[in-house]
Amino acid sequence: MTIHSYLFDNLVKGLGFDPTSCQLSLFDSLSSFISDSDFENRIMLVNGYAGTGKTSAISSLVQLLKQFDKNFILMAPTGRAAKVLSGYSGCRTYTIHKQIYRQKSLKDGIGHFTLDINKNKDTLFIVDEASLISSGINDSALFGSGNLLDDLVSYVRMNSGNRLILVGDSAQLPPVGEEISNALNVDFLKKYGEINYVVLKSVVRQAGDSGILHNATLIRNIIESQSEAKFPKLELKKFTDIERITGGDLIEKLQTSYDKSSSDETLVLCRSNKKANRYNQGIRSKIMYRDERITRGDKLMIVKNCYQFLENIDEIDFIANGDVAELVKISGYEERYGLNFARATLRFPDYNNVEIEARVILDTLESESASLNSEQQRALFNSVMEDYSHIKLKRKRIAAVREDIYYNALQIKHANAITCHKSQGGQWKNVFIDNPFWKDEISKDDLKWLYTAITRATDKVYFVNFDDRFFVK
């Protein structure tokens, strides 16, 4: 038996059910990609839509790699996505940033990361949720070249025999600020060399009873078609895992979900921060009976990268925009620089429940912007700068501000309701989707938003205030 045949047979065996033709094609490509020396330093792209068995296939691959004693490293773009991958693979998973970057020395200032030295040889790097990998220069210029996709490929190719597998779903939303996800665009990836490309389109038989996957596939087919976007005709009647409700039903349905599945497994998805704020206020007052602005047990989302407060903590290199934390306690409040701060202890469930003590800014809890706006950020910088007026050299004064605990205070929002972009890479049992579509037409970007929202749920989706245009009569 050839190595290719051995790998192929064991990938099929590890699946645990009859593979689709698409999965067989994937396993054939994977077997060659792993075993053939011609594929060293090559990239393989696996584009798998919801319900096509992508997760099962990758899980089978990971189990085979362990059995085959092949070096491999699992990665994902966010802490939440890494936790999901770790859960279904049974192996430790790193965020891309944790794996490929290292923080520069303190003399270079907190929050500057350079591409680390890759000491791994003959290693397979598997990256899930690749649709989230940015390929443009942005705020992340603090990391390496500022282009995460370029840096990832450069890191993998530092040593001989390494290979990279990018796994994702091109029907999902692209990274914020980018029109498409280049990490899943085979034509774009060709700039790195020849690409092995496999698409999983066939929905597995086990997904046949799922209204979530049936309707996600219906939306995906419109997205992938060459014709103009149109309103999907969602089917509800023959499914129990998908339901249409009004705003009047919402509180009761949410309360039931919280009671049966917990608040950690329940999520409301919105199109805007303004709408998410309104939902969070309503949930906290009418379901949780929390009248305080912030209180112990609150689920919070970090809305701006932070590089402070992590001394002697190995689990996290930096606190990322989109990370979720539970408020353990508040040790005090203070008002400074025209803003309200609290001294807080936070627990991060996606990072082994590590706890950190930090300053948090309370003003962002209700703001309609994603975080402090540029004017507020500038005012905070200038106010903190005045506290360091005794430092004569401007360069050193700026360096002091950049390490100041108030300037670096965590910017937070309540996280019972969040925007769809912030939910990417995560999964919840029950997802409530607020209808943001009130115009006469719908775009493919709108459909990607809806597809991404629906596929965040594992057990049940509730369409809140969606009108008749979206449903089969």
MINU-937389 format. One record per residue (C-alpha): chain; x, y, z. Coordinates in pm, 1 decimal. Example, Ala and Ser with C-alpha at 12.3 -4.5 7.8 and 13.67 -1.06 7.14 Angstrom:
% residues 2
+-------+----------+----------+----------+
| kette |       c1 |       c2 |       c3 |
+-------+----------+----------+----------+
|     A |   1230.0 |   -450.0 |    780.0 |
|     A |   1367.0 |   -106.0 |    714.0 |
+-------+----------+----------+----------+
***
This chain:
% residues 473
+-------+----------+----------+----------+
| kette |       c1 |       c2 |       c3 |
+-------+----------+----------+----------+
|     A |      0.0 |      0.0 |      0.0 |
|     A |    132.6 |    345.8 |    -90.8 |
|     A |    158.6 |    623.7 |    168.7 |
|     A |   -108.4 |    813.6 |    -24.1 |
|     A |   -349.1 |    517.6 |     -4.7 |
|     A |   -275.8 |    466.3 |    365.0 |
|     A |   -348.7 |    830.9 |    443.0 |
|     A |   -659.6 |    838.9 |    225.9 |
|     A |   -808.2 |    521.1 |    377.7 |
|     A |   -747.5 |    643.8 |    731.2 |
|     A |   -893.9 |    987.9 |    662.5 |
|     A |  -1212.6 |    820.9 |    537.6 |
|     A |  -1213.7 |    580.9 |    834.0 |
|     A |  -1165.9 |    865.7 |   1082.0 |
|     A |  -1469.2 |   1046.9 |    945.5 |
|     A |  -1707.2 |    797.6 |   1104.9 |
|     A |  -1971.7 |    817.9 |    830.4 |
|     A |  -1994.2 |    784.6 |    452.2 |
|     A |  -1808.0 |   1077.1 |    295.2 |
|     A |  -1957.2 |   1300.5 |     28.2 |
|     A |  -1789.6 |   1318.3 |   -312.5 |
|     A |  -1646.5 |   1656.1 |   -207.3 |
|     A |  -1495.3 |   1506.6 |    108.2 |
|     A |  -1341.5 |   1222.8 |    -95.0 |
|     A |  -1186.3 |   1482.3 |   -324.4 |
|     A |  -1055.3 |   1670.0 |    -19.0 |
|     A |   -904.2 |   1354.3 |    133.0 |
|     A |   -737.3 |   1268.6 |   -197.5 |
|     A |   -582.1 |   1616.5 |   -213.9 |
|     A |   -482.3 |   1609.5 |    153.0 |
|     A |   -313.4 |   1270.6 |    114.4 |
|     A |    -97.8 |   1404.3 |   -169.1 |
|     A |    -35.2 |   1735.7 |      3.8 |
|     A |     94.0 |   1568.5 |    321.0 |
|     A |    300.9 |   1292.3 |    164.6 |
|     A |    446.6 |   1431.1 |   -158.1 |
|     A |    775.9 |   1622.0 |   -128.7 |
|     A |    671.0 |   1831.9 |   -430.3 |
|     A |    427.0 |   2014.4 |   -202.3 |
|     A |    685.4 |   2150.5 |     44.6 |
|     A |    621.3 |   2517.9 |    126.0 |
|     A |    296.8 |   2496.5 |    -73.0 |
|     A |    -38.8 |   2638.4 |     36.8 |
|     A |   -361.2 |   2437.5 |     33.5 |
|     A |   -695.0 |   2619.3 |     46.2 |
|     A |  -1003.9 |   2437.5 |    175.8 |
|     A |  -1321.4 |   2637.8 |    119.7 |
|     A |  -1600.7 |   2459.1 |    303.8 |
|     A |  -1953.5 |   2592.4 |    339.6 |
|     A |  -2179.6 |   2534.8 |    639.2 |
|     A |  -2299.4 |   2175.5 |    669.2 |
|     A |  -2052.7 |   2029.7 |    419.0 |
|     A |  -1854.0 |   1834.0 |    677.7 |
|     A |  -1552.0 |   2062.6 |    690.6 |
|     A |  -1521.0 |   2034.5 |   1068.7 |
|     A |  -1545.3 |   1653.3 |   1059.2 |
|     A |  -1286.8 |   1634.2 |    781.9 |
|     A |  -1035.8 |   1854.5 |    964.5 |
|     A |  -1095.1 |   1658.6 |   1285.7 |
|     A |  -1021.3 |   1333.9 |   1098.2 |
|     A |   -704.7 |   1491.1 |    956.6 |
|     A |   -582.6 |   1597.3 |   1302.1 |
|     A |   -640.5 |   1249.3 |   1447.8 |
|     A |   -448.8 |   1096.2 |   1155.9 |
|     A |   -158.2 |   1338.0 |   1200.3 |
|     A |   -133.1 |   1235.5 |   1566.3 |
|     A |   -144.1 |    867.0 |   1470.3 |
|     A |    108.3 |    923.2 |   1190.1 |
|     A |    335.1 |   1118.2 |   1430.1 |
|     A |    344.0 |   1410.1 |   1188.9 |
|     A |    434.7 |   1753.5 |   1327.4 |
|     A |    141.7 |   1994.2 |   1306.1 |
|     A |     28.8 |   2322.0 |   1462.0 |
|     A |   -333.1 |   2442.1 |   1478.7 |
|     A |   -413.5 |   2812.0 |   1459.3 |
|     A |   -711.6 |   3046.5 |   1430.6 |
|     A |   -739.0 |   3425.8 |   1395.9 |
|     A |   -918.0 |   3490.4 |   1728.5 |
|     A |   -922.2 |   3344.7 |   2077.9 |
|     A |  -1281.9 |   3234.4 |   2038.4 |
|     A |  -1215.2 |   3062.9 |   1704.7 |
|     A |   -909.4 |   2893.3 |   1856.2 |
|     A |  -1124.6 |   2761.8 |   2140.5 |
|     A |  -1379.0 |   2618.1 |   1893.1 |
|     A |  -1102.9 |   2448.7 |   1688.4 |
|     A |   -943.6 |   2312.1 |   2004.0 |
|     A |  -1281.9 |   2176.1 |   2112.4 |
|     A |  -1353.0 |   1973.1 |   1800.2 |
|     A |   -993.3 |   1864.8 |   1731.0 |
|     A |   -902.3 |   1776.6 |   2088.8 |
|     A |   -566.7 |   1953.4 |   2044.9 |
|     A |   -418.2 |   2275.7 |   2170.0 |
|     A |   -481.4 |   2562.6 |   1930.4 |
|     A |   -303.9 |   2898.9 |   1918.9 |
|     A |   -416.5 |   3233.7 |   1787.4 |
|     A |   -215.9 |   3329.0 |   1479.9 |
|     A |    -74.3 |   3629.4 |   1665.0 |
|     A |     38.2 |   3415.6 |   1959.5 |
|     A |    215.1 |   3169.6 |   1728.1 |
|     A |    389.6 |   3393.5 |   1475.9 |
|     A |    472.4 |   3716.7 |   1661.6 |
|     A |    682.1 |   3801.7 |   1964.5 |
|     A |    676.8 |   4123.7 |   2160.8 |
|     A |    972.9 |   4352.6 |   2115.4 |
|     A |   1175.7 |   4455.3 |   2419.3 |
|     A |   1020.3 |   4717.0 |   2647.4 |
|     A |   1261.3 |   4981.5 |   2522.5 |
|     A |   1073.0 |   4963.5 |   2191.3 |
|     A |    748.5 |   5035.1 |   2374.9 |
|     A |    457.0 |   4816.6 |   2482.0 |
|     A |    244.4 |   4680.9 |   2199.8 |
|     A |    504.1 |   4640.1 |   1925.0 |
|     A |    538.7 |   4285.7 |   1792.2 |
|     A |    782.2 |   4147.7 |   1539.7 |
|     A |    761.5 |   3829.2 |   1335.0 |
|     A |    902.4 |   3548.4 |   1547.8 |
|     A |   1161.1 |   3296.2 |   1432.2 |
|     A |    993.2 |   2975.2 |   1318.5 |
|     A |   1198.4 |   2682.8 |   1447.3 |
|     A |    956.0 |   2419.9 |   1313.9 |
|     A |   1059.3 |   2203.9 |   1018.6 |
|     A |    852.4 |   1951.9 |    822.8 |
|     A |    543.2 |   2083.2 |    999.4 |
|     A |    185.3 |   2115.7 |    877.1 |
|     A |     24.0 |   2445.5 |    982.8 |
|     A |   -357.3 |   2432.1 |    979.9 |
|     A |   -545.1 |   2762.8 |   1012.1 |
|     A |   -923.1 |   2758.0 |   1062.4 |
|     A |  -1166.3 |   3050.4 |   1009.0 |
|     A |   -929.9 |   3192.1 |    747.4 |
|     A |  -1199.1 |   3433.9 |    624.5 |
|     A |  -1101.0 |   3648.2 |    924.3 |
|     A |   -736.3 |   3685.8 |    818.0 |
|     A |   -673.4 |   4042.3 |    702.9 |
|     A |   -449.7 |   4114.3 |    406.7 |
|     A |   -437.3 |   4493.7 |    424.1 |
|     A |   -215.3 |   4730.5 |    620.7 |
|     A |   -420.4 |   4867.1 |    908.6 |
|     A |   -418.4 |   4920.9 |   1285.4 |
|     A |   -227.7 |   4594.0 |   1302.7 |
|     A |     85.8 |   4770.0 |   1175.1 |
|     A |    195.5 |   4714.3 |   1534.9 |
|     A |    235.5 |   4350.4 |   1427.9 |
|     A |    517.1 |   4260.3 |   1191.5 |
|     A |    463.6 |   4409.0 |    846.7 |
|     A |    102.8 |   4499.8 |    929.3 |
|     A |    -23.8 |   4242.7 |    677.5 |
|     A |   -131.4 |   3932.1 |    868.5 |
|     A |   -165.5 |   3705.7 |    564.2 |
|     A |    180.7 |   3798.4 |    431.6 |
|     A |    334.1 |   3747.6 |    774.9 |
|     A |    165.8 |   3408.3 |    819.8 |
|     A |    300.0 |   3279.5 |    487.7 |
|     A |    647.4 |   3421.9 |    560.2 |
|     A |    651.9 |   3256.8 |    902.7 |
|     A |    553.9 |   2913.4 |    768.1 |
|     A |    815.0 |   2933.3 |    492.6 |
|     A |   1108.6 |   3017.2 |    719.5 |
|     A |   1204.1 |   2649.1 |    731.3 |
|     A |   1209.9 |   2360.3 |    487.3 |
|     A |    933.6 |   2105.3 |    457.8 |
|     A |    659.8 |   2322.0 |    607.9 |
|     A |    312.9 |   2336.8 |    454.7 |
|     A |     13.6 |   2563.9 |    517.6 |
|     A |   -355.4 |   2468.1 |    502.0 |
|     A |   -605.1 |   2756.4 |    508.4 |
|     A |   -958.7 |   2648.3 |    600.7 |
|     A |  -1261.9 |   2874.5 |    583.1 |
|     A |  -1598.3 |   2965.1 |    434.8 |
|     A |  -1603.1 |   3227.0 |    158.6 |
|     A |  -1975.9 |   3292.3 |    206.4 |
|     A |  -1901.2 |   3455.2 |    542.1 |
|     A |  -1824.4 |   3822.4 |    595.5 |
|     A |  -1474.1 |   3935.7 |    494.4 |
|     A |  -1243.4 |   4109.6 |    745.8 |
|     A |  -1362.0 |   4454.6 |    856.5 |
|     A |  -1267.5 |   4715.5 |    597.8 |
|     A |  -1200.7 |   4463.8 |    318.8 |
|     A |  -1435.4 |   4382.7 |     30.6 |
|     A |  -1342.5 |   4014.9 |      6.4 |
|     A |  -1145.7 |   3768.7 |    213.9 |
|     A |   -820.9 |   3735.7 |     20.4 |
|     A |   -709.6 |   3444.6 |    239.7 |
|     A |   -988.8 |   3243.1 |     72.5 |
|     A |   -938.6 |   3387.9 |   -276.3 |
|     A |   -744.9 |   3136.1 |   -483.3 |
|     A |   -650.8 |   3395.0 |   -747.6 |
|     A |   -508.0 |   3629.3 |   -484.0 |
|     A |   -320.5 |   3347.3 |   -311.0 |
|     A |   -141.6 |   3257.3 |   -635.3 |
|     A |     99.5 |   3543.0 |   -565.4 |
|     A |    250.3 |   3304.5 |   -306.2 |
|     A |    294.1 |   3027.9 |   -564.4 |
|     A |     87.6 |   2732.8 |   -684.2 |
|     A |   -222.5 |   2664.2 |   -473.0 |
|     A |   -396.0 |   2332.3 |   -403.0 |
|     A |   -764.8 |   2426.2 |   -396.0 |
|     A |  -1061.7 |   2218.0 |   -277.5 |
|     A |  -1422.8 |   2330.3 |   -232.7 |
|     A |  -1671.9 |   2146.8 |    -10.5 |
|     A |  -2019.7 |   2219.0 |   -149.1 |
|     A |  -2224.3 |   1903.1 |    -88.5 |
|     A |  -2419.6 |   1915.0 |    237.2 |
|     A |  -2365.6 |   1597.2 |    440.2 |
|     A |  -2662.1 |   1365.3 |    488.7 |
|     A |  -2658.8 |   1419.3 |    866.6 |
|     A |  -2743.0 |   1787.4 |    806.8 |
|     A |  -3066.1 |   1706.6 |    624.2 |
|     A |  -3289.5 |   1766.1 |    926.5 |
|     A |  -3129.0 |   2098.6 |   1013.0 |
|     A |  -3327.3 |   2410.0 |    930.0 |
|     A |  -3021.0 |   2616.7 |   1014.9 |
|     A |  -2808.2 |   2443.0 |    751.1 |
|     A |  -3091.9 |   2413.6 |    497.9 |
|     A |  -3154.7 |   2787.5 |    504.4 |
|     A |  -2785.7 |   2878.0 |    524.9 |
|     A |  -2731.7 |   2672.8 |    208.1 |
|     A |  -3025.3 |   2847.8 |     41.7 |
|     A |  -2866.3 |   3186.7 |    117.2 |
|     A |  -2520.8 |   3065.2 |     12.3 |
|     A |  -2652.8 |   2955.6 |   -327.1 |
|     A |  -2779.0 |   3309.6 |   -391.3 |
|     A |  -2444.1 |   3455.8 |   -281.0 |
|     A |  -2249.3 |   3220.3 |   -508.2 |
|     A |  -2477.4 |   3265.9 |   -809.7 |
|     A |  -2384.2 |   3504.1 |  -1090.6 |
|     A |  -2729.2 |   3665.3 |  -1086.6 |
|     A |  -2832.1 |   3968.4 |   -882.2 |
|     A |  -2901.0 |   3935.8 |   -511.9 |
|     A |  -3259.8 |   3868.4 |   -409.0 |
|     A |  -3446.6 |   3810.3 |    -86.2 |
|     A |  -3407.8 |   3445.5 |     21.1 |
|     A |  -3725.8 |   3248.1 |     73.3 |
|     A |  -3646.0 |   3090.8 |    408.6 |
|     A |  -3826.8 |   2768.6 |    501.0 |
|     A |  -3947.5 |   2728.5 |    858.1 |
|     A |  -4242.7 |   2489.1 |    863.3 |
|     A |  -4066.6 |   2153.3 |    851.2 |
|     A |  -3789.9 |   2249.9 |   1095.1 |
|     A |  -3783.2 |   2285.2 |   1473.4 |
|     A |  -3444.5 |   2457.9 |   1499.8 |
|     A |  -3547.7 |   2780.5 |   1328.4 |
|     A |  -3826.8 |   3017.0 |   1431.2 |
|     A |  -3970.6 |   3355.5 |   1339.8 |
|     A |  -4066.2 |   3579.3 |   1632.5 |
|     A |  -4179.3 |   3937.5 |   1693.8 |
|     A |  -4023.1 |   4188.3 |   1928.6 |
|     A |  -4311.0 |   4115.5 |   2165.4 |
|     A |  -4202.5 |   3750.4 |   2195.4 |
|     A |  -3836.0 |   3833.7 |   2243.3 |
|     A |  -3808.3 |   3878.7 |   2620.3 |
|     A |  -3990.4 |   3551.4 |   2693.5 |
|     A |  -3783.2 |   3356.6 |   2437.3 |
|     A |  -3457.8 |   3504.7 |   2565.7 |
|     A |  -3553.9 |   3427.5 |   2925.0 |
|     A |  -3626.2 |   3065.8 |   2829.8 |
|     A |  -3293.0 |   3038.7 |   2649.0 |
|     A |  -3106.7 |   3183.5 |   2947.7 |
|     A |  -3283.2 |   2941.7 |   3183.1 |
|     A |  -3227.7 |   2630.4 |   2969.2 |
|     A |  -2895.0 |   2699.3 |   2799.1 |
|     A |  -2735.3 |   2985.4 |   3001.8 |
|     A |  -2646.3 |   3338.1 |   2896.2 |
|     A |  -2308.4 |   3211.8 |   2770.5 |
|     A |  -2487.4 |   3000.0 |   2508.4 |
|     A |  -2733.2 |   3272.2 |   2404.0 |
|     A |  -2652.2 |   3561.7 |   2172.7 |
|     A |  -2837.3 |   3848.3 |   2004.3 |
|     A |  -2685.0 |   3964.2 |   1674.4 |
|     A |  -2732.2 |   4316.4 |   1540.3 |
|     A |  -2609.9 |   4520.7 |   1244.1 |
|     A |  -2506.1 |   4828.7 |   1447.1 |
|     A |  -2354.6 |   4915.4 |   1784.1 |
|     A |  -2651.7 |   5144.7 |   1847.6 |
|     A |  -2897.6 |   4855.4 |   1818.7 |
|     A |  -2672.9 |   4624.3 |   2023.0 |
|     A |  -2663.4 |   4886.8 |   2300.1 |
|     A |  -3043.7 |   4898.4 |   2311.3 |
|     A |  -3066.8 |   4520.0 |   2332.1 |
|     A |  -2802.9 |   4503.0 |   2605.0 |
|     A |  -2983.5 |   4765.3 |   2812.0 |
|     A |  -3313.9 |   4580.7 |   2774.3 |
|     A |  -3165.3 |   4238.2 |   2853.9 |
|     A |  -2983.3 |   4364.3 |   3163.1 |
|     A |  -3285.7 |   4548.9 |   3303.6 |
|     A |  -3577.1 |   4322.9 |   3205.0 |
|     A |  -3420.1 |   3975.9 |   3224.3 |
|     A |  -3118.6 |   4007.0 |   3453.4 |
|     A |  -3264.6 |   4286.9 |   3671.2 |
|     A |  -2931.7 |   4468.2 |   3673.0 |
|     A |  -2980.4 |   4842.7 |   3707.3 |
|     A |  -2616.1 |   4931.0 |   3771.7 |
|     A |  -2406.7 |   5047.8 |   3479.1 |
|     A |  -2179.1 |   4748.7 |   3533.4 |
|     A |  -2185.2 |   4469.3 |   3790.3 |
|     A |  -2028.9 |   4137.2 |   3885.0 |
|     A |  -2113.4 |   3860.6 |   3638.3 |
|     A |  -2155.8 |   4094.5 |   3341.5 |
|     A |  -2035.6 |   3957.6 |   3009.2 |
|     A |  -1815.4 |   4219.8 |   2845.5 |
|     A |  -1649.5 |   4253.8 |   2507.2 |
|     A |  -1316.7 |   4429.5 |   2459.1 |
|     A |  -1355.7 |   4670.8 |   2165.9 |
|     A |   -997.2 |   4790.4 |   2117.3 |
|     A |   -665.8 |   4603.3 |   2127.6 |
|     A |   -480.1 |   4646.0 |   2457.4 |
|     A |   -118.9 |   4557.1 |   2538.4 |
|     A |   -114.2 |   4641.1 |   2910.2 |
|     A |   -207.1 |   4454.0 |   3231.5 |
|     A |    -51.9 |   4120.5 |   3126.1 |
|     A |    266.3 |   4099.3 |   3331.3 |
|     A |    338.5 |   3736.7 |   3431.7 |
|     A |     43.2 |   3606.1 |   3228.9 |
|     A |    145.5 |   3347.8 |   2968.1 |
|     A |   -195.2 |   3268.9 |   2818.6 |
|     A |   -238.5 |   3605.0 |   2640.6 |
|     A |     16.6 |   3821.4 |   2459.1 |
|     A |   -232.1 |   4104.5 |   2416.4 |
|     A |   -603.6 |   4157.8 |   2476.0 |
|     A |   -767.7 |   4166.3 |   2134.4 |
|     A |  -1058.2 |   4362.4 |   1998.9 |
|     A |  -1346.4 |   4111.2 |   2015.9 |
|     A |  -1224.0 |   3914.2 |   2317.8 |
|     A |  -1497.5 |   3841.3 |   2574.4 |
|     A |  -1451.2 |   3860.0 |   2951.0 |
|     A |  -1662.9 |   3809.2 |   3260.9 |
|     A |  -1651.3 |   4079.2 |   3526.9 |
|     A |  -1535.6 |   3916.4 |   3851.1 |
|     A |  -1531.8 |   4228.1 |   4068.5 |
|     A |  -1501.2 |   4606.3 |   4074.9 |
|     A |  -1250.2 |   4744.7 |   4324.9 |
|     A |  -1333.3 |   5111.3 |   4278.9 |
|     A |  -1440.1 |   5390.1 |   4046.7 |
|     A |  -1272.7 |   5715.0 |   3947.2 |
|     A |  -1332.9 |   6004.2 |   3714.0 |
|     A |  -1031.4 |   6138.6 |   3527.1 |
|     A |   -959.4 |   6313.8 |   3199.5 |
|     A |  -1330.8 |   6363.9 |   3138.5 |
|     A |  -1394.9 |   5987.9 |   3141.4 |
|     A |  -1524.2 |   5732.1 |   3392.8 |
|     A |  -1286.8 |   5450.8 |   3490.7 |
|     A |  -1319.1 |   5141.4 |   3709.8 |
|     A |  -1059.3 |   4911.4 |   3863.5 |
|     A |  -1178.6 |   4568.1 |   3756.0 |
|     A |  -1089.2 |   4201.0 |   3774.6 |
|     A |  -1181.0 |   4021.0 |   3451.8 |
|     A |  -1192.5 |   3651.4 |   3364.2 |
|     A |  -1128.0 |   3543.6 |   3002.7 |
|     A |  -1307.6 |   3212.4 |   2924.3 |
|     A |  -1141.5 |   3173.4 |   2582.3 |
|     A |   -796.6 |   3177.0 |   2747.0 |
|     A |   -830.2 |   2906.5 |   3014.5 |
|     A |  -1028.0 |   3141.1 |   3241.9 |
|     A |   -718.5 |   3348.3 |   3316.5 |
|     A |   -794.9 |   3649.7 |   3539.3 |
|     A |   -639.8 |   3993.3 |   3502.3 |
|     A |   -669.9 |   4319.4 |   3692.7 |
|     A |   -712.3 |   4624.0 |   3472.8 |
|     A |   -855.2 |   4971.6 |   3439.8 |
|     A |  -1166.3 |   4982.0 |   3222.2 |
|     A |  -1338.1 |   5279.8 |   3058.5 |
|     A |  -1711.5 |   5280.9 |   3130.4 |
|     A |  -1805.9 |   5547.5 |   2874.8 |
|     A |  -1778.1 |   5303.3 |   2583.7 |
|     A |  -2052.7 |   5084.2 |   2733.4 |
|     A |  -2326.0 |   5308.2 |   2590.9 |
|     A |  -2145.0 |   5485.5 |   2306.7 |
|     A |  -2282.4 |   5432.7 |   1956.4 |
|     A |  -1933.8 |   5413.1 |   1809.3 |
|     A |  -1738.0 |   5087.9 |   1814.5 |
|     A |  -1492.5 |   5231.4 |   2070.8 |
|     A |  -1377.6 |   5579.2 |   2179.0 |
|     A |  -1401.7 |   5800.4 |   1872.1 |
|     A |  -1088.9 |   5969.8 |   1736.6 |
|     A |  -1172.1 |   6296.9 |   1912.0 |
|     A |  -1212.9 |   6124.9 |   2250.6 |
|     A |   -895.8 |   5920.4 |   2196.1 |
|     A |   -698.3 |   6234.3 |   2109.2 |
|     A |   -837.0 |   6422.2 |   2410.9 |
|     A |   -741.3 |   6132.9 |   2641.1 |
|     A |   -389.3 |   6123.7 |   2497.1 |
|     A |   -340.6 |   6498.4 |   2542.7 |
|     A |   -480.7 |   6495.7 |   2898.5 |
|     A |   -257.3 |   6206.8 |   3005.8 |
|     A |     35.6 |   6379.8 |   2834.3 |
|     A |     -4.5 |   6674.9 |   3072.1 |
|     A |     59.2 |   6441.2 |   3366.9 |
|     A |    404.8 |   6375.2 |   3223.9 |
|     A |    496.0 |   6739.1 |   3160.5 |
|     A |    792.4 |   6696.3 |   3397.0 |
|     A |    958.8 |   6474.9 |   3134.4 |
|     A |   1148.4 |   6717.0 |   2912.5 |
|     A |   1213.4 |   6500.4 |   2606.1 |
|     A |    893.3 |   6476.6 |   2399.5 |
|     A |    985.4 |   6129.5 |   2271.0 |
|     A |   1016.9 |   5998.1 |   2627.8 |
|     A |    699.0 |   6180.3 |   2730.0 |
|     A |    503.5 |   6007.4 |   2450.9 |
|     A |    658.0 |   5672.6 |   2547.9 |
|     A |    537.4 |   5726.0 |   2906.1 |
|     A |    183.8 |   5799.3 |   2784.8 |
|     A |    179.2 |   5482.6 |   2574.6 |
|     A |    248.4 |   5277.7 |   2888.0 |
|     A |      4.8 |   5468.4 |   3111.9 |
|     A |   -269.3 |   5255.3 |   3271.9 |
|     A |   -540.3 |   5513.5 |   3200.3 |
|     A |   -443.1 |   5567.9 |   2838.5 |
|     A |   -438.4 |   5187.0 |   2799.6 |
|     A |   -758.8 |   5124.4 |   2996.3 |
|     A |   -974.1 |   4854.4 |   2839.5 |
|     A |  -1255.4 |   4986.9 |   2623.5 |
|     A |  -1557.1 |   4763.1 |   2680.9 |
|     A |  -1917.3 |   4698.1 |   2580.6 |
|     A |  -2181.2 |   4464.1 |   2717.9 |
|     A |  -2177.8 |   4140.4 |   2518.8 |
|     A |  -2524.7 |   3984.8 |   2546.6 |
|     A |  -2593.8 |   4149.3 |   2210.6 |
|     A |  -2311.9 |   4220.9 |   1965.3 |
|     A |  -2257.1 |   4298.5 |   1598.3 |
|     A |  -2226.5 |   4009.2 |   1355.5 |
|     A |  -1864.0 |   4092.7 |   1269.0 |
|     A |  -1772.0 |   4056.1 |   1636.0 |
|     A |  -1934.5 |   3709.7 |   1648.8 |
|     A |  -1728.2 |   3555.8 |   1368.3 |
|     A |  -1530.8 |   3249.9 |   1466.6 |
|     A |  -1765.5 |   3172.1 |   1756.1 |
|     A |  -2063.6 |   2943.3 |   1808.8 |
|     A |  -2359.5 |   2962.4 |   2046.7 |
|     A |  -2648.7 |   2723.7 |   2104.5 |
|     A |  -2921.5 |   2983.8 |   2052.8 |
|     A |  -2885.1 |   3291.0 |   1830.9 |
|     A |  -3141.7 |   3571.1 |   1797.6 |
|     A |  -3097.1 |   3773.9 |   1477.4 |
|     A |  -3235.5 |   4127.9 |   1476.2 |
|     A |  -3369.4 |   4225.9 |   1133.5 |
|     A |  -3159.5 |   4508.6 |    987.1 |
|     A |  -3312.5 |   4488.7 |    638.7 |
|     A |  -3579.2 |   4753.6 |    583.5 |
|     A |  -3496.3 |   4869.6 |    229.5 |
|     A |  -3670.6 |   4749.1 |    -85.5 |
|     A |  -3362.9 |   4565.6 |   -211.3 |
|     A |  -3096.4 |   4342.1 |    -62.6 |
|     A |  -2728.3 |   4311.5 |   -159.3 |
|     A |  -2488.1 |   4018.5 |   -157.9 |
|     A |  -2304.9 |   4185.5 |    131.5 |
|     A |  -2637.2 |   4181.2 |    319.3 |
|     A |  -2674.9 |   3811.9 |    241.2 |
|     A |  -2321.7 |   3739.2 |    365.5 |
|     A |  -2417.0 |   3915.9 |    688.4 |
|     A |  -2729.1 |   3699.4 |    722.6 |
|     A |  -2542.8 |   3378.1 |    631.6 |
|     A |  -2273.3 |   3453.9 |    889.5 |
|     A |  -2537.0 |   3529.9 |   1153.9 |
|     A |  -2735.5 |   3209.5 |   1092.9 |
|     A |  -2425.3 |   2990.0 |   1101.4 |
|     A |  -2324.2 |   3115.0 |   1448.0 |
|     A |  -2597.0 |   2890.9 |   1596.0 |
|     A |  -2560.1 |   2521.5 |   1672.6 |
|     A |  -2909.1 |   2450.1 |   1810.6 |
|     A |  -3161.1 |   2721.3 |   1724.5 |
|     A |  -3200.8 |   3045.5 |   1530.3 |
|     A |  -3468.2 |   3305.2 |   1601.8 |
|     A |  -3548.0 |   3563.1 |   1331.9 |
|     A |  -3660.4 |   3874.2 |   1520.8 |
|     A |  -3896.9 |   4115.9 |   1340.1 |
|     A |  -3819.1 |   3978.6 |    993.6 |
|     A |  -4097.7 |   4062.7 |    745.8 |
|     A |  -4281.2 |   3836.6 |    500.8 |
|     A |  -4037.8 |   3899.4 |    212.4 |
|     A |  -3788.9 |   3660.6 |    374.7 |
|     A |  -4011.9 |   3354.8 |    402.1 |
|     A |  -4189.6 |   3096.1 |    190.1 |
|     A |  -4561.4 |   3166.4 |    202.4 |
+-------+----------+----------+----------+
***
